[in-house]
């Protein structure tokens, strides 16, 4: 779609009205979405895979953003607005029917739709408008987005640490490596590293990723990025579910 057509659509009464309604649904929990040049492309309720279980989330695809949030009242109230800029995004179908993944430096995850055709359409639209956004970036911006956030493996998918094979228990809790997304134990994830695209704060990483980063893995060049940090030791007794899943790390959207 040409820039002229996008501009014309962005100023149409229907587009302005729909985006205004979405803003109202998010209320104070969201940021303003209405602006010149922004067009609502698609919307729908998708099943997002979270760390403990899949959950329904309301998704909105614009020509420059992917926005989603928790559903409080269908079509009336949403909370916990999440925004991913499309210039760093790609989408791909999963091997499982009706599913696709959103991949970006900030956050990556899997979602499921009602039909395989619907999943294909979401992937098609996301990649089309992501490509349009990417074409307007310079080389430096493209290079900074080279490393993407991992898709987290759900808690129930593994009963043992994926590095040392120690069983997860109430005491030996699950942790996600923020660099590879694997489920690991405390002993195998007692390091932290700044992953700039995800957060300015040091993030928990597994020992395998720590070794990789020390040997020249893809990270930023600033002093903060170059400084590994020890993760705080877990207390001897913690609140946890009986299957060994952590309660200190909530479902992350």
Secondary structure by P-SEA (a helix, b strand, c coil): ccaaaaaaaaacaaaaaaaaaaaaaacccccccccccccccbbbbbbcccccbbbbbbbbbccccccccccccccccccbbbbbbcccbbbbbcccccbbbbbccccccccccccaaaaaaaaaaaaaaaaaaaaaccaaaaaaaccccccccccccccccccccccccccbbbbbccccccccccccccbbbbcccccccbbbbcaaaaaaaaacccccccccccbbbbccccccccccccccccccccccc
